Amino acid sequence: MMENKDQLNELQKTAKKLTEDIQNMPNYKNLYNEIQRLVASSAVKKEDFKKTLFEALKKDGLETHIRNTVFHWTRSQNSIETPNEYEADLSYLKKAQIQWERRIQKSLNSMCNELNVPLARIRPNADREELSEKWNELSTCDFDLTNYRPLYAPKDFLEVLFSVRDPSFKKQQNEPNWEFSHIQIKVKTLSELRGIYKELSEGVALLGVNGNIPSIGNFPNLEAERANLGEKVLKVNHAPIAQEFLKCGSPRALRGKLWSLVLDSIVRENDVEYYKELQTMVLQYDIMVDKLIIKDVQLTASNDDQYFVFEDVLYKTMLSFSRDSEVLPTVTADQSAGGQVIHAVLQGKPATLENTLVFPPSGVIPFHGFTMYATPFCYLYDDPCAMYFTFRAFYLRYWFRLHTVSSHEQGIVALCLLFERLLQCHEPQLWAHFRNLHIQPIKVVFKWLMRGFSGHLPPEQLLYLWDLILGYDSLEIISLLAVTILSFRKENLMQVNTSQLVENVLADLSSIKVMPLLQLSLLND
C-alpha cells in the first residue's frame, strides 16, 4: 500500500513538472490556442466534455501533437547529466573544462590584440549594406582573412584530454594501460551494445546494406518497401515511430522530414521570424567569431569535393548560429557549472549594459572543422531555415558533447574510453601492434570521433550513420564504427610501422559501407 502511495506521489511530481515545462516550451502558446479553439467548437459537448474532447483532439491531429510534445520533453530530461554509476568524484573533469574554456578565451583575446581588431562592434553601414545585398551569395564577398587562424584543432583538444588526470587514481599492477582507464565513467561492452542495437545485431534487413534485396511485401525490393513504410510513418506524424523507423536506415527522399519530426525541428511561423532576426543581428553586429567561421568554411567545406557547392548556405547557417542566444543555456549548463561566458563591450561605446553582449551570443567559439557539423544537412533541405533548425537541434542534442570535457556517458571522454576498451578487448593483436609502435590508438581515430565522421565518410554513408545516432539516440555507434574500420583494415595496419603509414592506410574512407560493417561487427558470434 505504501509503495503504491509513493508511486502516486512520484507520478504527481512528474505530471506537475511536465505541465510546468510544457508551458515554457516555444510551441506552448500555439498548442494552447488550438486546444482552446477546439473546446469552443461544436465538436466538444458540455454534457460529455471529457469523451468528446478526446475524440475531437484525435480527429484534429492535436492528440499526436501532444504526444510528440511529451516525447520531446522526455528526451530533453534524458539528456541532462546524471550521477555516474560509480558515484566517483568527477569534479576534476568540470575543472578541466573550465580551464580549457579559459585557454580558448585567452587565445581569442591574444588574436584580437595581435590583429588589432575588437571582439565586437556595430557593423559599419557600408559593410552592412554589402552583406545584406550578398546574403544569399556570401562567397562573392572579398574577405581578407590571411592573418586569421583557427583557435584550435581536434589534435589540440585531444592533448587536453590526455592531460586530464583523476587525482585519486592509483594504477593497479597488471591493469590494462588505457589512456583513459583512470576515468571512472561506465561504458558498455560489445555484448551490451548488441542488446541495444538489436536491428543491427539480429540481422534485420537494413537500407544501406543492399536496397535491391527482395521485399517481404508486394514491392520490387527493400528500397521501395522502406519508402512506402516511411511515407506512412510521416502521415501518422508520431515522433517515436519515426525514431524507430530510422533504426533500419531512411530512404534518401524522406530523411529530412523524418529527422525534423524526431528532433522537433519542423519549421513554424515564429521560427521563420526568429531566423530573420538572427540574420538582422549578423548584419547589425560585427564580431570576431564571424572571421573564424568564414575562415573555417573556407578551410573545410570549400575545399571538399562533396560540400563546396554549399558554401553560401553554410556561411548563412554558421553566422546565424553564432547569434543564436537560445543555444547558450544548453552549452553553458553542460560545459561548466560556472558558465565561462565572455562579455564584450561594443568598440567605441561606453561600458554600459546596453552596449555589452554575450560573446558570441550562442556561447560557442568555433574550432577547425566546426562547420562539418552542419555540412551533411545541406543534402537534406532546400530551405535554409529548415536546415538551420534541424542542424541546431542536432547540435544541441549531440554535437556539443564532442568538444566538451565532461563525465556524460555520451560525451567525448566516454566515447574515447569506449573505443579503447572495445579495441583492446576485441582486437588485442591490433592493440598490441599499436603499443609496440608507441602509437596511441585514440590519436588515429580522434578526428573521426570529434567530427562524428563528417568530412571523412562519403555523405550517403555518413547520413546512414547519423540515422542510427537519431534512431538509437546515442553517439556510442561512432566509437563502434571507429573500431570496426580499424578491424576492417587490420591486415594493412599490421604491415606498417610508423604513424604516417598508419595515417595513409586510414586516410581514404570512400569505400566504407557503414551499415554492413556495423552489422557484421554486432552480429552475435
ABEGO torsion letter per residue (X at the ends): XAAAAAAAAAAAAAAAAAAAAAAABAAAAAAAAAAAAAAABAABBAABAAAAAAAAAAAAGAAAAAAAAAAAAAAAAAABBBBBAAGBBAAAAAAAAAAAAAAAAAAAAAAAAAAGBBABBBBBAAAAAAAAAAAABAAABBBBAAABBBABBAAAAAAAAAABBBAABBBBBGBBBBAAAABBBBBBBAAAAAAABAAAAAGBBBBGABAABBBABBBABAAAAAAAAAAAAAAAGBAAAAAAAAAAEBBAAAAAAAAAAAAGABBBAAAAAAAAAAAAAAAABBBAAAAAAAAAAAABAAABAAAAAAAAAAAAAAAAAAABAAAAAAAAAAABAAGBBBBBBBBGBBBBAAABBBOBAAGBBBBBGAAAAAAAAAAABABAAAAAAAAAAAAAAAAAAAABBBABAABAAAAAAAAAAAAAAABAAAAAAAAAAGBBAAAAAAAAAAAGGBGABBAAAAAAAAAAAAAAGBAAAAAAAAAAAAAAAAAAAAABABAAAAAAAAABAAABBAAAAAAAAABBX
